[in-house]
Amino acid sequence: MVVAAAYFRYGTNNLPGAAKAELIGCSVASVAYKLGNLHSYVTGQGSLDQGSAQMRSVVAQLRRAGDRDRERLADEAYRRRSR
């Protein structure tokens, strides 16, 4: 949820490295890979355009949400991750 919300916030999978590392507390490469998967799924381009069931669910939820709701959902997910 946190990574997908950042993807929709920035409108691209090209986030600065520091922003990627801060998102979920794992390696920059891991977040970059997830952003690439999201981009492929959202745009229908690339070899990873199917995505996992969880990714499809999160993308559908975020597409329906407005900007404020996306931020709220991302904040809630970030807090859950930090516990």
N, C-alpha and C positions, 0 to 999 in steps of 0.2 A: 504494500500500500504506500509506504513512504517513498520508495523509488518511483512508482508509477505516478504519484502525485507530483513529484519533482519533474518528471517527464512532461506532464501536462502543464505545469506551471511555466517551465522554460520553453515548451513547444519544440523541443529537440532532444536528441540523445547526446548532444555535444556539450555536456556540463563541464565546468572547470574541475580539474582533478581534486582539489581541496573540497569542493562541494560534494563530489562523489564519495569521498572517504568519510565525510561527516554524516552522510545520510543514514547508514545502517551499521556503522562501526566495523566494517570489514574492508578488505583491500579495494583499492581503486579499480583494479582489474575486474573484481567480482561485480561491482556496481556497473562498470562500463559494459560488461557482458549482459547484465540484466536489462540495462537501458537499450542495448542493441536488440535484444529479444523483444522488448516492448515496442520499439520502433518498427521492427519487422512485422509484428502482429497488428499494430494500429494501422500501418500504411498498407499492409498486404504485400509488401515487397521484401525480398530476401528469402533465405532458405529456412528461416525460423518463424514462418508466418502463422503457424497453428497455435503455438503457445500452450501452456498448461491450463487445466481447468481453473485453477486458482487465478492465473493471470487473466484469463478471459472474464472471470467474475469481477475482479478488481477493475479492469478497464471498463466494463459495462457500468459498474457503479460510479466510477469517476466521470464517465461521459455524461451520465444523467445529472450529476451534481454541478452546481454553480461554483464559482471561484471560492466563495466563503465556505461552502460545504466541503470542497476539496481540501482546503486548508485545515478545517476542523478534523476531517477524517485522517489526514496526514499527521496532525498533531497527536491525535488519539493513538494512532499506530506507533508513532515514535515513542510516546510515553510507555506503551505496552512493551516495546522492544527494550527499553531502558531498565525494566524491572528485573 
